[in-house]
Structure formats: C-alpha cells, structure tokens
Amino acid sequence: MNAAEALHSVLTRVTQSGATTVLAGWEQVLETDASLPEFVLRHAEVVRLVELIGRRLYAAETNDLLVTTLTHLPNWYRAVAWRGSWTNTGEPAAGIIAATDLNYLQLFATNGEYNDDTLEFPTMTSKSCGLTSMVGENC
C-alpha cells in the first residue's frame, strides 16, 4: 500500500464514520481518545502521509495528471489538519473533504504514477497497531 492509498483509506473511513463531529470521526478511526498522547501520534502519522504524497508529487516527472493532482494536495491536508471546529455538530466528519478531492486521491493512488508501494506501517506503542489499523488492515 502506498501513502496515497493509505490516506484515501483513512479519509474515507473518517467521512463514512457517521460521526456528528470531526473530532468524533477522527477518534473513531484512530481508535483512541483525543485527550491521549496516542491520538497525537496516530494523527501525526496521517499528516506524514500527506507530506509523503506531496514529496512524491514534486519529485515526479511533470504531466497533466500530476499537475491537476497537485492542486488537490492542500485540500487533502486541510481534511487532516482541520481548520474548522472539531466539536461542532454543524460540521460533521462527513464534511472534511469534497468527494472530488477524495476521488482524485484515489486516482493518484491507483493510476500507476504512484509506484511506491513499500509504505511500512509503524506501530506507535505496544498496545497499538498504529497506521495499520487506521487503514483497515489487520495487525
């Protein structure tokens, strides 16, 4: 699984969580309470996925698809580093990212331009499966 596939999986799980707040959606997917250090570590892993994708986009040979995909990078970041209220029920988890942005992420992950499938999932603590469980993989 590459970073784009992993980020797509995590964001899809957050948006489909049914959570009434952004915070509750992230807590559900990260499988920990936001008041715990484990939440910070797991969320930072997801931020790192965005960074890996950005580096991959900038390192790739330029073509129309990559240029178009690059325009979606800030929206993927904003979905992870949410700028709205994390606890407002008027901003449910389903609204962190537009379907178009999520679709472009999936396209980038699977179109062959992203050929690094060597992403290793770190385990943040002995009690945790880290990113592996976030993307729906078994530990």
TIROLO-680083 format. One record per residue (C-alpha): y, z, x; residue in one letter. Coordinates in steps of 0.05 Angstrom, whole numbers, padded with zeros to 5 digits. Each point is the difference from the previous one (the first is absolute). Last residue first. Example, Ala and Ser with C-alpha at 12.3 -4.5 7.8 and 13.67 -1.06 7.14 Angstrom:
# TIROLO-680083
+--------+--------+--------+------+
|     py |     pz |     px | code |
+--------+--------+--------+------+
| -00021 |  00143 |  00273 |    S |
| -00069 |  00013 | -00027 |    A |
+--------+--------+--------+------+
This chain:
# TIROLO-680083
+--------+--------+--------+------+
|     py |     pz |     px | code |
+--------+--------+--------+------+
| -00121 |  00257 | -00045 |    C |
| -00006 | -00048 | -00059 |    N |
|  00054 | -00052 | -00008 |    E |
|  00051 |  00002 | -00056 |    G |
|  00061 | -00017 |  00041 |    V |
|  00023 |  00072 |  00001 |    M |
| -00070 |  00025 |  00018 |    S |
|  00000 | -00038 |  00065 |    T |
|  00072 |  00019 |  00014 |    L |
| -00018 |  00071 |  00017 |    G |
| -00072 |  00021 | -00014 |    C |
|  00023 |  00071 | -00003 |    S |
| -00028 |  00069 |  00012 |    K |
| -00009 | -00011 |  00075 |    S |
|  00073 | -00020 |  00002 |    T |
|  00039 | -00064 |  00008 |    M |
| -00058 | -00047 |  00002 |    T |
|  00024 | -00066 |  00027 |    P |
| -00018 | -00065 | -00034 |    F |
| -00012 | -00056 |  00049 |    E |
|  00032 | -00067 | -00013 |    L |
| -00040 | -00054 |  00034 |    T |
|  00010 | -00054 | -00052 |    D |
|  00055 | -00034 |  00039 |    D |
|  00001 | -00071 | -00029 |    N |
|  00063 |  00003 | -00041 |    Y |
|  00017 | -00073 | -00009 |    E |
| -00068 | -00011 | -00033 |    G |
|  00026 |  00003 | -00071 |    N |
| -00030 |  00068 | -00017 |    T |
|  00050 |  00054 |  00018 |    A |
|  00060 | -00046 | -00008 |    F |
| -00021 | -00019 | -00070 |    L |
| -00013 |  00073 | -00017 |    Q |
|  00069 |  00020 |  00024 |    L |
|  00030 | -00059 | -00037 |    Y |
| -00033 |  00025 | -00064 |    N |
|  00027 |  00070 |  00010 |    L |
|  00070 | -00028 |  00008 |    D |
| -00007 | -00042 | -00063 |    T |
| -00029 |  00060 | -00039 |    A |
|  00064 |  00039 |  00014 |    A |
| -00007 |  00065 |  00038 |    I |
|  00010 |  00074 | -00013 |    I |
| -00001 | -00009 | -00076 |    G |
| -00071 |  00022 | -00016 |    A |
|  00014 |  00067 |  00032 |    A |
|  00045 |  00019 | -00057 |    P |
|  00077 |  00001 |  00006 |    E |
|  00024 |  00030 | -00066 |    G |
| -00048 |  00058 |  00013 |    T |
|  00045 |  00019 |  00057 |    N |
| -00037 |  00037 |  00056 |    T |
|  00004 | -00048 |  00059 |    W |
|  00070 | -00020 | -00018 |    S |
|  00021 | -00066 |  00030 |    G |
| -00001 | -00020 |  00073 |    R |
| -00076 | -00008 |  00006 |    W |
| -00023 | -00007 |  00072 |    A |
| -00066 | -00033 | -00019 |    V |
|  00026 | -00048 | -00054 |    A |
|  00064 | -00009 |  00041 |    R |
| -00042 | -00024 |  00059 |    Y |
| -00036 | -00052 | -00041 |    W |
|  00068 | -00023 | -00027 |    N |
|  00028 | -00005 |  00070 |    P |
| -00059 | -00043 |  00021 |    L |
|  00007 | -00050 | -00057 |    H |
|  00048 | -00046 |  00037 |    T |
| -00051 | -00004 |  00057 |    L |
| -00050 | -00032 | -00048 |    T |
|  00047 | -00059 | -00011 |    T |
|  00009 | -00010 |  00074 |    V |
| -00075 |  00009 |  00011 |    L |
| -00017 | -00051 | -00054 |    L |
|  00051 | -00051 |  00026 |    D |
| -00026 |  00003 |  00072 |    N |
|  00020 |  00039 |  00061 |    T |
| -00054 |  00017 |  00050 |    E |
| -00017 |  00073 | -00009 |    A |
|  00030 |  00057 |  00040 |    A |
|  00054 |  00017 | -00051 |    Y |
| -00050 |  00001 | -00057 |    L |
| -00050 |  00041 |  00040 |    R |
|  00053 |  00051 |  00019 |    R |
|  00021 |  00006 | -00073 |    G |
| -00073 |  00009 | -00022 |    I |
| -00010 |  00055 |  00051 |    L |
|  00064 |  00034 | -00022 |    E |
| -00021 | -00002 | -00073 |    V |
| -00068 |  00029 |  00019 |    L |
|  00036 |  00056 |  00038 |    R |
|  00035 |  00021 | -00064 |    V |
| -00069 |  00008 | -00030 |    V |
| -00022 |  00044 |  00057 |    E |
|  00064 |  00040 | -00008 |    A |
| -00021 |  00014 | -00072 |    H |
| -00066 |  00030 |  00025 |    R |
|  00035 |  00044 |  00052 |    L |
|  00053 |  00024 | -00048 |    V |
| -00051 |  00014 | -00055 |    F |
| -00043 |  00039 |  00049 |    E |
|  00060 |  00045 |  00017 |    P |
| -00004 |  00027 | -00071 |    L |
|  00055 |  00003 | -00053 |    S |
| -00017 | -00071 | -00022 |    A |
| -00068 |  00022 | -00026 |    D |
| -00060 | -00038 |  00024 |    T |
| -00044 | -00058 | -00020 |    E |
|  00044 | -00053 |  00031 |    L |
| -00010 | -00043 | -00062 |    V |
|  00011 |  00056 | -00050 |    Q |
|  00057 |  00031 |  00040 |    E |
|  00033 | -00068 |  00005 |    W |
| -00003 | -00012 | -00075 |    G |
|  00023 |  00071 | -00015 |    A |
|  00061 | -00010 |  00045 |    L |
|  00018 | -00066 | -00032 |    V |
|  00000 |  00033 | -00068 |    T |
| -00038 | -00012 | -00065 |    T |
| -00064 | -00015 |  00036 |    A |
| -00044 | -00054 | -00030 |    G |
| -00030 | -00011 |  00068 |    S |
|  00006 | -00076 | -00004 |    Q |
|  00064 | -00003 |  00040 |    T |
| -00026 |  00049 |  00052 |    V |
| -00068 | -00034 |  00005 |    R |
|  00033 | -00068 |  00008 |    T |
|  00045 |  00028 |  00054 |    L |
| -00060 |  00028 |  00038 |    V |
| -00042 | -00064 | -00006 |    S |
|  00058 | -00046 |  00019 |    H |
|  00015 |  00045 |  00060 |    L |
| -00072 | -00004 |  00023 |    A |
| -00004 | -00075 | -00009 |    E |
|  00065 | -00009 |  00038 |    A |
| -00024 |  00047 |  00056 |    A |
| -00064 | -00039 |  00010 |    N |
| -00069 |  00017 | -00027 |    M |
+--------+--------+--------+------+
